C-alpha cells in the first residue's frame, strides 16, 4: 500500500528509508535557546512514528537573527546536547536533519533584547512591525560565516543533513525580493546581484560540511506578496541553489505577511503541490512538497503524479506521529487528523507559547501523558458521544477498561457536526472518521438513541461514569428571542433550512461569524462548477467572482462588543474576516440588540436607536452546559467525571484533552469535572 510513499530515496550519498519528511517547526519549548527534555521526548515520538527524515529546527545561527524562543547552534557548547538528540532520533529509525535559521528583518525586537534587527535594506517589516537596519558588508560576511560555523557544528553533532531556510520571508528570501532588497551595491539590483548573498551562503556552508554531506534548502515556491517573487521567478532561483551545491529543495508556500492563506483549512489539501512541480521541472535534484498534505492518498498521489520526490508532514505529525506507521500498515482510517485549526500550533507560536495539538492530547506531553495498561480493569460507562466522550472512551479502552458509550442522538460526533458545517471547516468532520475507526478497532459498544437515566445506570452497574452530555444553544435575555421563527445558529448549521434574502445574526463571536459564512455561501457556485466555467470561458472573471461570493442571502451580524471575533485564534482571524468581506457580510459592532421578532431586529448604537426588517433572524450567543447526570450519580453514590461542554463552554481542545485526562485519571478522580 502506498508504494511510492514508502520507497527509499537517495539524497547525495544518504539513503532515506521512505519519502516522508518531518519539517522544522517552531515549538517554543524553551526560552533559553537550549534543548530540554520536552524537545527530546517530542522528537523521539516523531521519529518512532516512522518518518524517514526528522528535521530539528528552526535553529538559529546567531542571536540577532533568531532570538530567545528559537534553539541555537551558535557555539560549540551546544554540540553535546544536539548529539544526544541525533542519537535518539537515529535509534528510533529516522534520519536526523537540522534547519539553520536567520529571520533578518523578521526578527522581533522584543525577542532580541530590543536590539534593531538587520536586513538587506532598511525597509519596514509588516511582520515584525519594525524597520531593520541595512546590513553592512561586514554584517553580510558575519552572517555567512555564522551559517557555515553552525553547519560544521551540526555535522559534529551527528546530523545527517543540513537545511538552510530561504522561505517564509526570512533573510535569504529578503535578499531575493525587490521589495526588501533595495541595495545599490553588489548585493542588490539585478537578479545576479540579489542572488549573491544566498549563493555565497550556500557555498560557504558546503565548504564547511564537505561535498558528500547532504545539504538542502527550504524555499518559497511563490512569495504571494505583490511586487515580490512569484512562481514565474522561483524556478530561476532554484537553479541558483542547485548550482551552488544544494542536494534537495524543500518547496513551501509564501511569506508570513502574505494575504494568501498558507496553513488553515481554507487552503485545500496539498494545494501547493503545483509549486513543488514548478521547481521540479527546473532542477535535477530531489524536490519536497509541503503544506496541508493530510492523507496518505494525497501524499502518494503527489509522488506518483510527479509533483515531487518527497512530502513534508509537519502539523500532520504533531496530530499523529504514527501517521507513517499506520499508513504503511493499511490503517489510514485510524490516523488522528490534523484539521489545520491552528489552535495548538500556529496560534501558540505566534504568541510565543509552547506548541500542543488541539486534537492530540499527548503532543508536547509525551513523557507525562502515557497510556499504560491498567492493573484493575473496570466497567466504564460514557454518557455522550461528542469529542470529549469519544476521546475518553477510546483512551479508557486502550488502557484495558471495559467501556460502553450511550448517546441520546442518532449518531456520534456531537458538536463536531456543527463545527464542520461552515465553508472550509469540513476538516472537523475528520474527527468523526477517526473515532469511528477507533471504536471499531477497540470493539467499543455504542448505543445510539439511548439517553442515560437512573434505570440504565443501575442496570449496567458501572464502576465509573464519564459524563460528557454536552451543551445546548443559549438564547440570550432579549425580548422576543423566543418568538416563533427565531432560529439558533445550532439549528441552522444542523438542518440547513431555507432562510430568505436578508438574514440577521445576533452575536459576532466565532460561532456567529462562522454561521454568517455558512449562510452567505448558500447559493454560490462550488469549486467544480467554477473550474468548468473557467475551462470553457463561459463567463468573465468578474462574473465568476460574483457567482463565487454572491449567494442567495445577504447577511448582517450584530455584535454588542466593540470588536467582533474576539474568541477567534490569532493565526486564522485575518482569514475569517477576509472571507466575510468577500461574501459581503456586514458587521455592526458596539450594537446592543434590544428586541427581536422573527422578521425584525431593534438595537441601540452610539446613543441612537435603529430597527430593520429581515427575512430571518438567527441567534448565535454561545451555549450553556447540559449535565443532568451529576446530581443523579451523586445520589446513587457512583463515581463519575464530568468532561467537555457539560462543565461549561469549551473549545475543541478542552473537550478532547479533558476526555483523555478523565480516562487517564480514572483511578484517582471521583465526582469531579475535568
C-alpha positions as CSV (number, residue, x, y, z in Angstrom):
1,X,0.0,0.0,0.0
2,X,1.3,3.5,-1.0
3,X,4.3,2.1,-2.9
4,X,5.7,5.5,-3.9
5,X,5.4,6.9,-0.4
6,X,7.3,4.0,1.2
7,X,10.0,3.6,-1.4
8,X,13.6,4.7,-0.5
9,X,15.3,7.7,-1.9
10,X,18.9,8.9,-2.1
11,X,20.0,12.4,-1.2
12,X,23.6,13.0,-2.1
13,X,25.1,9.7,-0.7
14,X,22.5,9.3,2.0
15,X,19.7,6.8,1.6
16,X,16.3,7.6,3.3
17,X,14.0,4.7,4.1
18,X,10.8,6.4,2.7
19,X,9.6,9.7,1.1
20,X,8.2,11.2,4.4
21,X,10.0,14.2,6.0
22,X,9.1,16.0,9.2
23,X,10.0,19.6,8.5
24,X,11.3,22.2,11.0
25,X,8.5,23.8,13.0
26,X,8.8,26.3,15.9
27,X,7.8,24.6,19.2
28,X,8.8,27.2,21.8
29,X,9.6,24.6,24.4
30,X,12.3,26.7,26.0
31,X,13.0,30.3,26.4
32,X,16.8,30.0,26.8
33,X,17.7,28.8,23.2
34,X,18.6,25.4,24.6
35,X,17.3,21.9,24.2
36,X,15.5,20.4,27.1
37,X,13.7,17.1,27.9
38,X,10.4,18.3,26.3
39,X,12.2,18.6,23.0
40,X,13.9,15.2,23.4
41,X,10.6,13.5,24.2
42,X,8.8,15.2,21.3
43,X,11.4,14.4,18.7
44,X,11.7,10.8,19.8
45,X,8.0,10.3,19.4
46,X,8.1,11.8,15.9
47,X,11.0,9.6,14.9
48,X,9.3,6.5,16.4
49,X,6.3,7.0,14.2
50,X,8.1,6.1,11.1
51,X,9.1,9.3,9.2
52,X,12.2,9.0,7.0
53,X,13.6,12.4,7.9
54,X,13.1,14.3,11.1
55,X,14.2,17.9,10.9
56,X,15.1,19.7,14.1
57,X,14.5,23.4,14.0
58,X,14.4,26.2,13.3
59,X,17.9,26.5,14.9
60,X,19.4,30.0,14.9
61,X,22.9,30.7,13.7
62,X,23.2,33.9,15.8
63,X,21.1,35.8,18.4
64,X,20.1,38.7,16.3
65,X,18.6,36.5,13.6
66,X,16.7,34.2,16.0
67,X,16.1,35.5,19.5
68,X,15.5,33.6,22.7
69,X,12.5,31.5,21.6
70,X,14.5,29.6,18.9
71,X,17.0,26.9,19.5
72,X,20.6,27.8,18.7
73,X,23.8,26.2,17.5
74,X,25.9,29.3,17.5
75,X,28.5,27.9,19.9
76,X,30.5,24.7,20.4
77,X,28.9,24.2,23.8
78,X,25.6,23.3,22.2
79,X,27.0,20.4,20.3
80,X,26.8,17.8,23.1
81,X,23.0,18.3,23.6
82,X,22.3,18.1,19.9
83,X,24.5,15.0,19.6
84,X,22.3,13.4,22.3
85,X,19.2,14.3,20.2
86,X,20.6,13.0,16.9
87,X,21.4,9.7,18.6
88,X,17.9,9.5,20.0
89,X,16.3,10.2,16.6
90,X,18.6,7.7,14.8
91,X,17.9,5.0,17.4
92,X,14.2,5.3,16.5
93,X,14.9,4.6,12.9
94,X,14.8,8.1,11.4
95,X,17.5,10.3,9.7
96,X,18.1,13.4,11.8
97,X,18.4,16.7,9.9
98,X,18.6,20.3,11.1
99,X,17.3,23.6,9.7
100,X,19.6,26.6,10.1
101,X,17.7,29.9,10.6
102,X,18.1,33.6,10.4
103,X,15.0,35.8,10.3
104,X,16.7,39.0,9.1
105,X,14.1,41.8,9.2
106,X,11.5,39.4,10.5
107,X,13.2,39.3,13.9
108,X,11.0,40.8,16.6
109,X,12.9,43.4,18.7
110,X,11.3,42.0,21.9
111,X,12.9,38.6,21.2
112,X,16.4,40.0,20.7
113,X,16.7,42.2,23.8
114,X,15.2,45.2,22.0
115,X,18.0,45.4,19.5
116,X,17.3,46.5,16.0
117,X,17.1,43.6,13.5
118,X,19.2,43.7,10.3
119,X,18.1,43.0,6.8
120,X,19.3,43.7,3.2
121,X,17.8,47.2,3.4
122,X,16.1,49.4,6.0
123,X,12.6,48.6,4.8
124,X,9.7,48.5,7.3
125,X,8.6,44.9,8.0
126,X,4.9,44.3,8.3
127,X,5.7,41.1,10.1
128,X,8.0,42.3,12.9
129,X,6.4,45.8,12.8
130,X,9.8,47.5,12.8
131,X,12.3,48.9,10.4
132,X,15.6,46.9,10.4
133,X,19.0,48.4,9.8
134,X,20.7,47.8,6.5
135,X,23.4,45.1,6.6
136,X,26.9,46.3,6.1
137,X,29.4,44.2,4.1
138,X,30.9,43.1,7.5
139,X,27.4,42.0,8.6
140,X,26.9,40.0,5.4
141,X,30.2,38.2,5.8
142,X,29.5,37.6,9.5
143,X,26.1,36.0,8.9
144,X,27.5,33.8,6.2
145,X,30.3,32.7,8.5
146,X,27.7,32.0,11.2
147,X,25.7,29.7,8.8
148,X,28.9,27.9,7.9
149,X,30.0,27.5,11.6
150,X,26.6,26.3,12.6
151,X,26.6,23.7,9.8
152,X,30.0,22.5,10.9
153,X,28.7,22.0,14.4
154,X,25.6,20.3,13.1
155,X,27.8,17.7,11.3
156,X,29.8,17.2,14.5
157,X,26.6,16.8,16.4
158,X,25.6,13.8,14.2
159,X,23.0,15.3,11.9
160,X,22.7,13.5,8.6
161,X,21.8,16.7,6.7
162,X,21.5,20.4,7.0
163,X,18.7,22.5,5.6
164,X,19.0,26.3,5.1
165,X,15.8,28.3,5.4
166,X,15.0,30.5,2.5
167,X,11.3,30.7,2.8
168,X,8.6,32.4,4.9
169,X,10.0,35.9,4.3
170,X,13.2,35.3,6.2
171,X,16.7,36.6,5.5
172,X,17.7,34.8,2.3
173,X,14.2,35.5,0.9
174,X,14.6,39.1,1.7
175,X,17.8,39.3,-0.3
176,X,16.0,37.8,-3.3
177,X,13.0,40.2,-3.0
178,X,12.9,43.5,-4.9
179,X,10.6,44.7,-2.1
180,X,13.0,44.1,0.7
181,X,16.4,44.4,-1.1
182,X,16.9,48.0,-2.3
183,X,20.7,47.9,-2.2
184,X,22.8,49.6,-4.8
185,X,26.0,47.6,-4.2
186,X,26.9,44.1,-5.5
187,X,24.2,42.5,-3.3
188,X,21.2,44.4,-4.8
189,X,19.6,45.4,-8.0
190,X,19.9,42.8,-10.8
191,X,18.9,39.2,-10.4
192,X,22.6,38.2,-10.3
193,X,23.3,40.6,-7.6
194,X,20.3,39.6,-5.5
195,X,21.4,36.0,-5.9
196,X,24.9,36.8,-4.5
197,X,24.1,36.5,-0.7
198,X,22.2,33.2,-0.9
199,X,24.7,31.7,-3.3
200,X,27.7,32.7,-1.2
201,X,26.0,31.5,1.9
202,X,25.3,28.0,0.4
203,X,28.9,27.8,-0.9
204,X,30.3,28.6,2.5
205,X,28.1,26.0,4.2
206,X,29.1,23.5,1.5
207,X,32.7,24.1,2.2
208,X,32.2,23.7,5.9
209,X,30.4,20.3,5.7
210,X,32.2,18.7,2.6
211,X,31.0,17.6,-0.8
212,X,29.4,14.3,0.4
213,X,27.3,15.8,3.2
214,X,23.5,16.3,2.3
215,X,22.6,19.9,2.0
216,X,19.1,21.2,1.5
217,X,17.2,24.4,1.3
218,X,13.6,25.3,2.1
219,X,12.4,27.9,-0.4
220,X,9.2,29.8,-1.1
221,X,7.5,28.5,-4.3
222,X,5.8,31.8,-4.5
223,X,6.2,34.7,-2.1
224,X,2.5,35.5,-2.6
225,X,3.3,39.2,-1.9
226,X,2.6,41.7,-4.6
227,X,5.8,43.1,-6.0
228,X,8.0,40.2,-4.7
229,X,8.9,36.9,-6.4
230,X,6.1,34.8,-7.9
231,X,6.3,31.3,-9.3
232,X,7.4,32.8,-12.5
233,X,10.8,33.8,-10.9
234,X,11.3,30.9,-8.4
235,X,12.5,28.3,-10.9
236,X,15.5,30.5,-11.7
237,X,16.1,30.9,-8.0
238,X,16.0,27.1,-7.6
239,X,18.6,26.7,-10.4
240,X,20.9,29.1,-8.5
241,X,20.5,26.9,-5.4
242,X,21.3,23.7,-7.3
243,X,24.4,25.2,-9.0
244,X,25.6,26.5,-5.6
245,X,25.6,22.9,-4.2
246,X,22.1,22.2,-2.9
247,X,21.2,18.4,-2.9
248,X,17.4,18.7,-2.1
249,X,14.9,21.5,-2.4
250,X,12.0,21.8,0.0
251,X,9.2,23.9,-1.5
252,X,6.7,25.6,0.6
253,X,4.3,28.5,0.1
254,X,4.7,32.2,0.8
255,X,5.8,34.7,3.3
256,X,4.2,35.1,6.8
257,X,2.9,38.6,5.7
258,X,1.1,37.3,2.7
259,X,-2.7,37.7,2.4
260,X,-3.0,34.3,0.8
261,X,-3.6,31.6,3.4
262,X,-0.7,29.2,3.8
263,X,-1.8,26.8,6.6
264,X,-5.5,27.0,7.7
265,X,-8.5,24.9,6.5
266,X,-9.2,27.5,3.7
267,X,-6.1,26.1,1.9
268,X,-7.2,22.9,0.1
269,X,-5.3,19.8,0.9
270,X,-2.0,19.5,-1.0
271,X,-2.9,22.7,-2.9
272,X,0.7,23.9,-3.1
273,X,1.9,20.7,-4.9
274,X,1.9,22.7,-8.1
275,X,4.7,24.9,-6.6
276,X,6.8,21.9,-6.0
277,X,6.2,20.7,-9.6
278,X,7.2,24.1,-10.9
279,X,10.6,23.8,-9.2
280,X,11.0,20.1,-10.0
281,X,10.7,21.0,-13.7
282,X,13.7,23.4,-13.3
283,X,16.2,21.2,-11.4
284,X,17.6,17.7,-11.3
285,X,17.9,17.3,-7.5
286,X,15.0,15.8,-5.4
287,X,12.2,18.2,-4.5
288,X,9.9,18.1,-1.5
289,X,6.3,19.2,-1.5
290,X,4.7,20.9,1.6
291,X,1.6,22.4,3.1
292,X,-1.6,20.6,4.1
293,X,-0.7,17.1,2.8
294,X,-3.0,15.4,5.2
295,X,-3.7,11.9,3.9
296,X,-1.6,9.0,2.7
297,X,-3.6,9.0,-0.5
298,X,-2.8,12.6,-1.2
299,X,0.9,12.1,-0.4
300,X,1.2,9.1,-2.6
301,X,-0.6,10.8,-5.4
302,X,1.9,13.8,-5.3
303,X,4.7,11.3,-5.8
304,X,3.0,9.1,-8.3
305,X,2.0,12.1,-10.5
306,X,5.4,13.6,-10.4
307,X,4.8,16.7,-8.4
308,X,7.6,15.9,-6.0
309,X,10.1,13.3,-4.8
310,X,9.3,13.6,-1.1
311,X,6.5,15.1,1.1
312,X,6.7,17.1,4.2
313,X,4.3,16.2,7.0
314,X,4.5,18.9,9.7
315,X,1.4,19.6,11.7
316,X,0.1,16.3,10.5
317,X,2.8,14.5,12.5
318,X,2.1,16.7,15.6
319,X,-1.5,15.4,15.4
320,X,-0.4,11.9,14.9
321,X,3.3,11.0,14.9
322,X,2.4,7.4,13.9
323,X,0.8,8.6,10.6
324,X,3.6,6.9,8.6
325,X,3.4,3.6,10.5
326,X,-0.4,3.5,10.3
327,X,-0.3,4.3,6.6
328,X,2.3,1.6,6.0
329,X,0.2,-1.0,7.9
330,X,-3.0,-0.1,6.0
331,X,-4.6,1.6,8.9
332,X,-5.1,5.1,7.4
333,X,-8.6,5.4,8.9
334,X,-7.0,5.3,12.3
335,X,-4.8,8.3,11.7
336,X,-5.7,11.0,14.2
337,X,-6.5,14.0,12.0
338,X,-4.8,17.4,11.7
339,X,-7.7,19.7,11.0
340,X,-5.5,22.8,10.3
341,X,-7.3,24.6,13.1
342,X,-4.1,26.3,14.2
343,X,-5.3,26.5,17.8
344,X,-2.5,24.5,19.4
345,X,0.3,25.1,16.9
346,X,0.2,28.3,14.9
347,X,-1.7,30.4,17.5
348,X,0.7,29.3,20.2
349,X,3.9,30.0,18.2
350,X,2.7,33.5,17.2
351,X,2.0,34.2,20.8
352,X,5.4,32.8,22.0
353,X,3.8,29.9,23.8
354,X,4.6,26.2,23.8
355,X,3.1,24.2,21.0
356,X,0.5,21.5,21.7
357,X,-2.2,19.9,19.5
358,X,-5.9,20.5,19.8
359,X,-6.7,17.0,18.6
360,X,-3.8,15.1,20.1
361,X,-3.6,15.3,23.9
362,X,-0.1,13.8,24.0
363,X,1.7,16.2,21.7
364,X,4.2,18.1,23.8
365,X,3.3,15.9,26.8
366,X,4.8,12.7,25.6
367,X,6.5,11.9,28.9
368,X,3.7,12.9,31.2
369,X,0.6,11.5,29.3
370,X,1.4,7.9,28.8
371,X,-1.4,5.4,28.1
372,X,-0.5,2.4,30.2
373,X,-2.4,-0.8,30.8
374,X,-4.4,-0.7,34.0
375,X,-3.9,-3.3,36.6
376,X,-7.5,-3.2,37.5
377,X,-9.9,-3.2,34.5
378,X,-13.2,-1.6,35.4
379,X,-16.6,-1.2,33.7
380,X,-16.8,2.4,32.4
381,X,-20.0,4.0,31.2
382,X,-19.6,7.0,28.9
383,X,-22.6,9.2,28.6
384,X,-22.4,11.3,25.4
385,X,-20.6,10.6,22.1
386,X,-19.2,14.1,21.4
387,X,-15.5,14.6,21.2
388,X,-15.0,14.6,25.0
389,X,-16.9,11.3,25.4
390,X,-15.3,9.7,22.4
391,X,-11.8,10.5,23.5
392,X,-12.5,9.3,27.0
393,X,-13.9,6.1,25.7
394,X,-11.1,5.4,23.3
395,X,-8.4,6.2,25.9
396,X,-10.1,4.1,28.6
397,X,-10.4,1.2,26.2
398,X,-6.7,1.4,25.3
399,X,-5.9,1.2,29.0
400,X,-7.8,-2.0,29.2
401,X,-11.1,-0.9,30.8
402,X,-14.4,-2.3,29.6
403,X,-16.2,0.7,28.0
404,X,-19.7,1.3,26.7
405,X,-20.9,4.6,25.1
406,X,-24.5,5.8,25.3
407,X,-25.6,8.6,23.1
408,X,-29.1,10.1,23.1
409,X,-29.0,11.2,19.4
410,X,-28.8,9.0,16.3
411,X,-25.1,9.4,15.6
412,X,-21.7,10.0,17.2
413,X,-20.0,13.4,16.9
414,X,-22.0,15.9,18.9
415,X,-21.0,19.4,18.1
416,X,-18.4,18.3,15.6
417,X,-21.2,18.2,13.0
418,X,-21.9,21.9,13.7
419,X,-18.2,22.8,13.7
420,X,-17.8,21.1,10.3
421,X,-20.8,22.8,8.6
422,X,-19.4,26.2,7.6
423,X,-17.4,26.6,4.4
424,X,-13.9,25.3,4.6
425,X,-14.5,23.8,8.0
426,X,-15.2,20.3,6.9
427,X,-11.9,19.1,8.3
428,X,-13.5,18.9,11.7
429,X,-15.6,16.0,10.4
430,X,-12.3,14.0,10.1
431,X,-12.5,13.5,13.9
432,X,-15.7,11.5,13.3
433,X,-13.9,9.4,10.8
434,X,-11.1,8.8,13.2
435,X,-13.3,8.0,16.2
436,X,-15.5,5.6,14.1
437,X,-12.3,3.7,13.2
438,X,-11.1,3.6,16.8
439,X,-14.4,2.5,18.1
440,X,-14.3,-0.3,15.6
441,X,-10.7,-1.3,16.3
442,X,-11.3,-1.4,20.1
443,X,-14.7,-3.0,19.8
444,X,-16.4,-0.4,22.0
445,X,-20.2,-0.8,22.0
446,X,-22.1,2.3,21.1
447,X,-25.7,2.6,22.0
448,X,-27.4,5.4,19.9
449,X,-30.8,7.0,20.6
450,X,-30.3,5.9,24.2
451,X,-30.3,8.6,26.9
452,X,-28.7,7.8,30.2
453,X,-31.1,7.7,33.1
454,X,-31.1,6.2,36.6
455,X,-32.6,2.9,35.5
456,X,-29.9,2.4,32.8
457,X,-27.1,3.2,35.3
458,X,-28.5,0.8,37.8
459,X,-28.9,-1.9,35.2
460,X,-25.3,-1.5,33.9
461,X,-23.7,-1.2,37.3
462,X,-20.6,0.8,36.1
463,X,-17.6,1.3,38.3
464,X,-17.3,4.8,36.9
465,X,-19.3,7.1,34.7
466,X,-17.8,9.7,32.4
467,X,-20.5,12.3,31.9
468,X,-20.0,14.1,28.5
469,X,-23.5,15.2,27.9
470,X,-22.6,18.4,26.1
471,X,-24.4,21.7,25.8
472,X,-27.3,23.3,24.1
473,X,-27.7,26.6,22.3
474,X,-28.1,29.6,24.6
475,X,-30.8,32.1,23.9
476,X,-29.8,35.5,25.5
477,X,-32.3,37.5,27.6
478,X,-33.5,39.7,24.7
479,X,-37.2,40.5,24.4
480,X,-38.7,38.3,21.6
481,X,-35.8,35.9,21.4
482,X,-38.2,33.0,22.0
483,X,-40.6,34.2,19.3
484,X,-41.7,31.5,16.8
485,X,-39.4,31.6,13.8
486,X,-36.3,32.9,15.5
487,X,-33.6,30.2,15.0
488,X,-30.4,29.4,16.8
489,X,-27.1,29.0,15.0
490,X,-27.2,25.4,16.0
491,X,-30.5,24.8,14.3
492,X,-29.2,26.5,11.1
493,X,-25.9,24.6,11.0
494,X,-27.6,21.3,11.8
495,X,-30.7,21.4,9.5
496,X,-29.6,24.0,6.8
497,X,-33.1,25.4,6.2
498,X,-34.0,28.0,3.6
499,X,-33.5,31.4,5.0
500,X,-34.6,34.2,2.6
501,X,-32.7,37.1,1.2
502,X,-32.0,39.3,4.2
503,X,-30.6,37.4,7.3
504,X,-29.6,38.8,10.7
505,X,-27.3,37.1,13.0
506,X,-27.2,38.1,16.7
507,X,-23.7,37.6,18.1
508,X,-20.3,38.2,16.5
509,X,-18.2,35.7,18.3
510,X,-16.6,32.7,16.5
511,X,-19.9,30.8,16.2
512,X,-21.8,33.8,14.9
513,X,-19.2,34.7,12.3
514,X,-18.8,31.1,11.1
515,X,-22.6,30.9,10.9
516,X,-22.6,34.1,8.8
517,X,-20.2,32.5,6.4
518,X,-22.4,29.4,6.2
519,X,-25.4,31.4,5.4
520,X,-23.6,33.8,3.0
521,X,-22.2,30.8,1.0
522,X,-25.7,29.4,0.3
523,X,-26.5,29.7,-3.4
524,X,-22.9,30.3,-4.5
525,X,-21.2,28.1,-7.1
526,X,-18.9,25.3,-5.9
527,X,-15.3,24.7,-7.0
528,X,-16.2,22.1,-9.6
529,X,-18.6,24.5,-11.3
530,X,-16.1,27.3,-11.1
531,X,-13.5,25.1,-12.8
532,X,-16.0,24.1,-15.5
533,X,-17.0,27.7,-16.3
534,X,-13.3,28.8,-16.3
535,X,-12.2,25.9,-18.5
536,X,-14.8,26.7,-21.2
537,X,-14.5,30.5,-20.7
538,X,-18.2,30.5,-20.1
539,X,-18.1,33.8,-18.1
540,X,-15.8,36.7,-17.5
541,X,-13.5,36.7,-14.4
542,X,-15.5,39.3,-12.6
543,X,-18.7,37.4,-13.2
544,X,-17.1,34.2,-11.9
545,X,-16.1,36.1,-8.7
546,X,-19.7,37.4,-8.4
547,X,-21.1,33.8,-8.7
548,X,-18.5,32.6,-6.2
549,X,-19.3,35.1,-3.5
550,X,-22.8,36.4,-4.1
551,X,-25.3,33.8,-2.8
552,X,-29.0,33.7,-2.0
553,X,-28.7,35.6,1.3
554,X,-27.3,38.9,2.4
555,X,-26.1,38.7,6.0
556,X,-25.8,41.3,8.8
557,X,-24.1,40.4,12.1
558,X,-24.9,42.4,15.2
559,X,-22.2,42.3,17.9
560,X,-22.5,44.1,21.3
561,X,-18.8,44.4,21.9
562,X,-16.7,47.0,20.1
563,X,-14.8,44.2,18.3
564,X,-16.2,41.1,16.6
565,X,-14.4,37.7,16.7
566,X,-12.6,38.2,20.0
567,X,-12.5,34.4,20.5
568,X,-11.1,33.6,17.1
569,X,-7.5,32.3,17.0
570,X,-4.7,34.7,16.0
571,X,-3.5,32.7,13.1
572,X,-6.9,32.3,11.5
573,X,-8.7,35.6,12.4
574,X,-7.5,37.5,9.4
575,X,-8.5,34.7,7.1
576,X,-12.0,34.6,8.6
577,X,-12.5,38.3,8.2
578,X,-11.2,38.3,4.7
579,X,-13.8,35.6,3.8
580,X,-16.6,37.6,5.5
581,X,-15.5,40.6,3.4
582,X,-15.5,38.6,0.2
583,X,-19.0,37.4,0.9
584,X,-20.3,40.9,1.6
585,X,-21.2,40.1,5.3
586,X,-21.9,43.4,7.2
587,X,-20.8,43.5,10.8
588,X,-22.3,46.0,13.2
589,X,-20.2,46.3,16.3
590,X,-21.0,48.2,19.5
591,X,-24.6,47.3,18.9
592,X,-26.9,46.3,21.7
593,X,-29.9,44.4,20.4
594,X,-33.0,45.4,22.3
595,X,-35.8,43.4,20.7
596,X,-36.4,40.7,18.2
597,X,-39.2,39.3,16.2
598,X,-39.0,36.5,13.6
599,X,-38.8,39.3,11.0
600,X,-37.0,42.3,12.6
601,X,-34.2,43.5,14.8
602,X,-34.2,46.6,17.0
603,X,-31.0,47.9,18.5
604,X,-29.1,50.8,20.2
605,X,-25.8,52.0,18.8
606,X,-23.7,55.1,19.6
607,X,-26.5,56.7,21.5
608,X,-29.1,56.2,18.8
609,X,-31.7,53.5,18.0
610,X,-32.5,51.5,14.9
611,X,-34.9,48.9,13.6
612,X,-34.7,46.9,10.4
613,X,-36.8,44.2,8.8
614,X,-35.2,40.8,7.9
615,X,-36.4,37.6,6.3
616,X,-34.7,35.6,9.0
617,X,-33.3,36.2,12.5
618,X,-30.6,33.8,13.9
619,X,-29.3,33.9,17.4
620,X,-25.6,32.9,17.9
621,X,-24.9,33.7,21.5
622,X,-23.0,30.8,22.7
623,X,-24.1,27.7,24.7
624,X,-25.0,26.5,28.1
625,X,-24.0,23.2,29.7
626,X,-26.3,20.3,29.9
627,X,-25.4,18.0,32.8
628,X,-28.4,16.2,34.2
629,X,-26.3,13.2,35.5
630,X,-24.2,14.9,38.2
631,X,-26.9,15.1,40.8
632,X,-28.2,11.6,39.9
633,X,-24.8,10.0,40.1
634,X,-24.0,11.7,43.4
635,X,-27.3,10.5,44.8
636,X,-26.6,6.9,43.6
637,X,-23.1,7.1,45.0
638,X,-21.5,6.2,41.7
639,X,-18.0,7.7,41.0
640,X,-18.1,10.0,37.9
641,X,-16.1,12.5,36.0
642,X,-17.8,15.3,34.0
643,X,-15.9,16.4,30.9
644,X,-16.4,18.7,27.9
645,X,-19.2,21.3,27.4
646,X,-21.3,19.9,30.2
647,X,-18.9,21.6,32.6
648,X,-19.1,25.0,30.8
649,X,-18.4,26.4,27.3
650,X,-15.2,24.9,26.0
651,X,-13.1,24.7,22.8
652,X,-12.4,21.6,20.9
653,X,-9.0,21.1,22.6
654,X,-10.7,21.3,26.0
655,X,-13.1,18.6,25.1
656,X,-10.5,16.2,23.6
657,X,-7.8,16.8,26.2
658,X,-10.4,16.7,29.0
659,X,-11.8,13.4,27.8
660,X,-8.3,12.0,27.6
661,X,-7.3,13.1,31.1
662,X,-10.6,11.8,32.5
663,X,-9.7,8.3,31.3
664,X,-6.1,8.6,32.3
665,X,-7.0,9.6,35.8
666,X,-9.8,7.0,36.3
667,X,-8.2,5.6,39.4
668,X,-7.5,8.9,41.0
669,X,-10.6,11.1,40.5
670,X,-14.2,10.6,41.6
671,X,-17.1,13.0,41.2
672,X,-15.2,15.9,39.7
673,X,-15.1,17.9,36.5
674,X,-12.1,17.6,34.1
